[in-house]
Amino acid sequence: MRNLAFLFACLAWGAGILPARPKPNIVVFISDDLGRLDTSIHGSKDVRTPTMDALAERGMTFDNAYVASPSCCPSRFSFLTGLMPARHGAHPNHSQVKPGTKFLPPILKKMGYHIASFGKVAHGNRDFPGMDFNEPKKTDMSVEVKKYFSKRKIDGPVCLLVGDRRPHVEWTRQMNYDPNAITLPPFFIDTKQTREHWARYLTDIEGMDEEMGRVLEFARERFGDDFIFLFTSDHGGQWPFGKWNLYDYGTRVPLVACWPGKIKAGVRTDAMVSWVDILPTLIELAGGKVPGNIDGKSFVPVLRGEVKTHRDKVFTTNTGDKEMNIYPIRSVRIGQYKYIHNLRPLAYHTNHSDRLRNDGRGAYWHSWYEAAKTDSKAAAIVKRYHVRPEFELFDLDNDPLELDNLAENPAYKGKLAKLKAELKAWTTAQGDELKPHRDPYPVSSPVPEIERKPKKKKTRRGAKG
């Protein structure tokens, strides 16, 4: 009898009809507005993120992960479609993709995955194709996750997507860090108000990390040790030279991938990857076929340790955000060099961080302008923020904070020309029109102020007016 069973097993193997290997469960945790340098795994000596540290010890940390665009809408649509903004169409923030744009989650759905989204995954916490459930609530996602799965019996593999709104503004009023003891980025103006806002920002990062820890704990209870866990952020924080900028502080993000027994633990990689690559990678890890007509490409060979490189060049774009930010920028990085093309150099660069000077977001900007009146260094920082040359070139190995523009240096003329040509060829292939989404703010006029609309008076029910 045993021999007969063995014979049938051999025949089944030969015919290729053995049961397929179970597909892995997938968990993706996304932070909102968190720059790479503001994490413990990438050099911050202040912020406390033990969950992130543990993930780095258990998996692979990417030192050169970039988003497609440094604002929520185009970045998250690039994540969900595998397309760069010019191709999916949602180039400015708070816009929509082109009709007919195909999303990638339906591929996992067709493979039998139950896709559940909690918090901010798509921009605006909205639904997207392929999902089975979406809980847009912005807080206590781990509580909602446990509640949802406790009430359902799901037989197939799960793709769990969780987006924490932190450290997006407004930042918490709580300060778990001493404002006088923290270290500010060297390209900031050091004021009391800046330090207090920075302490609040770090507190929100810590809170996000704690929530990720609770989601990770749930995943272990639900899936055991055999699941993929990926952590990343949609772009840099809402700080000067961060969000809405193509400097690395705006576009280079944390990315850690864990899969015990499949991805080697405690490894760091220099491989350049883009946010458009994430879902193609997860689809391949799950055994699916990645579409060939997208910008993203799977970095599974990097995760498996088969290769050390992925992309030889990475592109990033910013077009703007309604009336706040009207400053289109394009960029390419090849090797250690980064080229930025500011498409409207005769316009002001300005955005929410300096124009919405509210508590918990940009109130510190009042102190920056005040400092600039008497401090030449502060004045130079404010000027560099608002007015930029058309071309910028940086050597990231020797100038990681991108403070020394080499574009006018004759020694780099050939390098600049090569990067210009690469960026031009790419934007042409993308169908990128290289235009602002509305008329920019010319430097011939004062820096624009925010027009405050008077609040409408509430009328009592039944009252006239």
N, C-alpha and C positions, 0 to 999 in steps of 0.2 A: 504493500500500500504506500509506504514511504517512497519507494522507487518510482511508483506511478505519479505521486505528487511532485517529486523532483523533476520527472520527465515533462509534466505539464508546465512547471515553472520555467524550465529551459526553453520549451516551445514558445511560451509567452514572451520571454526575454528576446528570443530570436525574432519574433514577429513584431516586437516593439510595442506590446500592449500591456506592459506592466503599469500599475498605477503611477501617475506622475508624482514627482516629489512635491510635498506641500509647499505652497507659496508662502513666503515670509510675511509676517505682519510688519507694518510700517508705521512709524510715528515721526512726524515732523513738527518741531516746535520753533516758532518764529517770533523773534523780538521785534519791536517797532521803534525805529530811530536809535539804533545802537551802533556806534562806530567800533571798529576793530581795536583801536588803541585804548578804548575805555573798558576793556575786559582784562581780567586777571591773567588769562591764558596768552595775552598778547602784550603784556608789559605794564599794565596799571598796577602800581604799588599800593593803591588805596582801596579800590572796590573789593568787596568780599563776595565771591561767586563760587561757593564750594561745589554746586552741582556741575557748573561748567568745568571746573578743575577735574572732577571725577570723570566726566565724559572724555576729557582729553587724555586721561590716564587709561581709559578703557578702549579708546578708538583712535581715529586719525584726525589730526588737526591741520587745516589748510591755511597756510600763511599768505597765500595770494588768491583769495576768493574775492570776486568783484560782482557787484550788481549791474544790471543793464542801465539803470537810471537812478539818480539819488532822490527820488520822491516816490511816495507810496503807490499811486495809481499805475504809472508806467512800469515800475519795478515789479509789482505783484502780478500784473497782467503778463509780464515777461516770464515770470515763474510759472504761471498756469498754462501758458501757450508754447513756451520754448522759442518764442519770437522776440526779436529786438523791437523797441517801440515804433520805429518807422514802419515796420511791417504789420504789427498788430493794430496800429493806428492811434492808440491812446498815448500820444507823445506828451502833451501837457498833463499836469496833475488834474484830477477831477474831470477826466474825459472818458470816452467810451471806445471800445475796440471797433474796428471796421465790421460791418455786417458780413457774416459768413466766416469770421475768424474761428478756427478750430482750437479747442482746448485739449490738454493732455490727460486730465483725470478720467475722461470717458474710456481711455484705453485700459486703465486699471479696472474700471467698472466692468468692461467686457471680459476681463480676465477673471471675474468672479469676486473682486474686492468690494467690500462694504466701505464706502467713503463717508466719513463723518467729520464735519468741520466745526470748530468751537472758537469763538472770539474773532479776531481780525486776521483772516487768511486772505480773502479777496479784499480789495479796497472798499471801504465803506461797510465792511462786514456783510457784504451782499452774497447772494447765491451765485454759484457758477456751475457750468455743465458737468455732469458726472456724479454729483454728490447725492448721497442718500438722506443726509440730514445736515442742517446748518443751525447752530445756536449762536446768534450774533451778540449775545451778552458779552460785555467787555471785561467783566470781572469774575473771579472765582471759577475760571474755566475747569479746573480740576474737579470741583464739586459737580459741575454740570456733566462732565465726562463720566464720572462714577455713577451719577443718577441715570444717565442715558443707557449705559451698558448693563446696569443692574436690572433693567426692565425688559431687556431684549435677548433673545437667543439667536446668535449669529453663527452660522455654521462655517461660512467661508472665511478667507483671510480679511483682515481689517487694515484700512489705511486711515489713520487718525491724524488729523491736521489741527494744530492748536496755535492760535496767534494771541500773544499777550500785547496789550496796548502800551506797555511800559518799555523804555522810558520816554515815550511820546509826551509832549506837553499837553496840559499843564502838569508840571512836576509836583509831587506830593509836598505838603508843607512840612512834613516830618524830616528831621535831619539826624540820621544815624552816624554822621561823620562830623568831625570838628572842622568848621570852615577855615579856621586858622592853621590847621595841620595838614590839609590836603594839598596836592600838587596840581596846579593848573597847567594846561598845555602851554608851551612857550610862546605860541602865537596869539594868546589871549592878553587882554589888558587886566592887570591884577588890581581889582577893586573889592571892597567889602561886599558889595551887592553880587559881584560875579562869583565870589567864593561861596556865598550863601546859596545861590542858585545851583552851583556845581555840587554842593553837598546834598541838595535835594535830588538832583539828577542821579548821583551815585546811589542814593537811598532807593530810588525807583529801580535801578539796575539790580540792586540786591533783592528787592521784592520780586522782580521778574524771575530771578534765578531760583528763589524759593518756590515759586509756582511751578517752574519747570521741574524742580525736584519732586513735587507732588505728582505731576503727570508721569514722570519716570517711574516713580514708585507704583502707580496704578498699572503702568505697562508691564512691569515685572510680575505683579500679582496676576494680571490677566493672561500674559503671553509666556511667562517663564523667562528664560534667558535667551531664547531664540527669536529675536526680533531686531529690526533695523531701527535705530534712533538717530535722527539728524537734527542738529541745532544750527540756526543761522539768524541773520537779521536783514531787514529789507533795505537798509542804507545807514549812513551815519546820522548822528544826533542833530537836533535842531540847534546848532551852535554856529557861530561864524566859521566859514570855510568848511563846514560839514554838509548837512543836508542842502540840496539844491546846488551843490558845487561838484565839479569833477576832480577836485583834489582827492587824494586817497582817503582823507578824513571823511569824505562824503560817500565814496564809492567802494572802498575796500572794507569787507565785513568779516566777522567771525564765521567759521564754518567747521563743524565737527561731525563726523560720521562714526557710529558705533554699530557693530554686529559681532558679538562674541563668537570666536571660533572662525569667523569668515573675514573680518577686517582686523589686522594685527593691532594689538593694543599699544598705546603710548608712542605712536609714530607721528612725526610732523613731516609735511611735504611742502616743497616750493612750487609744485605744479600750479599753473595759472588756470583757474576755472571761473565760470560765469554763472550767474543765477539761472540763465536759460538752460544750463546743463543739468540742473538738479533733477527735474522730473524724468528726463530721458535716462538718467542714471538709475533712478528708482525703478523705472519700467524694465530696464535690462536686468537689474538685480532680481526682479520678480519673475523673470523668464519671458517677458513680453518683447514685442518688436517695436523699435523706436522709428517713428516716421522719418523719412529722408528729406522732407521739404521744409525743415525748421532750422533755426540758427543754433539751437542747442545740440550738444553731442555728449554722449555718455562718458563719464570718467571712471567707469568700472575698472579698467585696467590699472588705474592709479590705486584704487581701493584694494585691489588684489595684490598689489606690490609687483606687478608685472612690468610697469614702466614708471619713470620718475617725472615725465612731462605730460602735459595735456594740450594746452593751447600755446602757440608761439607768439600770439598777439591777442590782446583783449581790448574791446571797444566799450566806451561808455558815452551816454548822451543825456543832455538835459535841455528841455525846451522852455519850461516855465510853469507857473502856477497862478492862474487867473490874473488879477491885477497886482498881486503881491510880488511876483517874480517874473520878469519879462526879459530874460537874458539867456538866449540859446547858446549852448556850448557843446562841442564834440571833442572826443579824446581817443587816443590810442596809446597803449603801452606795448613795447617790444623789448624783451629782455629787461635791462635796468633803466631804460629810458622811457619817459612819459611825455607825450606831446599833447597840449591842450590848445584848441582853436576857439577863442572867444569871438563869436560871429558878429557881435555888435559892440565893439570896443568903445564906441562913442556914446554908449548908453551906460547908465548906472546899473551896477549889480546891487540889487536890494531884494529882500524877501521877508518872510514872516518873522525871522529871528530879530531883525532890527526895526521892523515897522509895527509889529504888535508888541508894544512895550508894556505887557501886562505882567502881573505877579505870577510867577510860576512858568514863565516862558521868556520874555525879552526885556523885563523891567531893568535889568542890569545895564542895558544899552544907554540909559541916561547917564550913568557914571562913566561910560566909555567916551561919550561926546564931551562930557565935562573935563575928563582927564586930557583929552586931545587939545584942549584950549591952551594948556600950559606945558604939556609933556610932548616933546618931539617924537619920542618912540611911540607913544600912544597915537599921535596924529598920523604917523606912518602906517600903523596897523589899520586905522579907520580908512585911510586913503586906499591902501592895498585891497581892502574889502570891497569898497564901492567902485573903484576905477581900475581897470585892468588892461594890459596890452593885448593886441590881437593874438599874438603867439606866445606860448609859454613852453619851455622845455626843461625837464628836470632829470637829474641823475639820481634815481631812487636809492641806489646803493650808498652813495656819499651824501645824499641830501633827502632822507626819508620823509621829512616834514614839508618838502617842496617850498623852500624859502629862497632858493637861489636860482633865478630864471636865467637859463643859458641861451635863450633864443637869439640874443644879440651878440653872443660870443663868437667871433670868427672861427675859433677852433672847432665849433660844433655845426658849422654851416652845412656840411655834407649829411650829418646825422639828422638835422632839422629837415632838410630837403627830402630825405628818404621817408621820414615819418609823415610829413605833409602829403606825399604821394600815396602812402598806404591809407591814410585817413580819407583822402579824396576818392580813391578807388572804392573804398568800402561804402561811404555814404552814397555814392552813385549807384552801386549795386543794390543798396537797400531801398532806393527810391526816395531818399531823404531830401526834401526840398530846402533844408537848411534855413528855414524861416522862423521868426518869432511868431507866437500865436496871437499877438496883438502888438500895437505900436509900443516900442520901448520908451524908457524915460531918458531923454538926451542929457548929457553932462553939461550942456549949455544952460540948463535950468537947475534950480535947487533940488536937492534930494527930495523925492516926493513924500508928503505926509499922508497918513491914513485919514480918510474922511470919516468922521464919527457920525453915524446916523443916530438921531435922537430916539430913545426908546419910546415905543408907543405906550400910552397909558392904558392899563387894563380897565375895561368897563364891567361893572357888575351885571350879572345876568338879569335881563329884563330892562336894563337902562338903555336909553336912547343914545345913538351916536356910534 
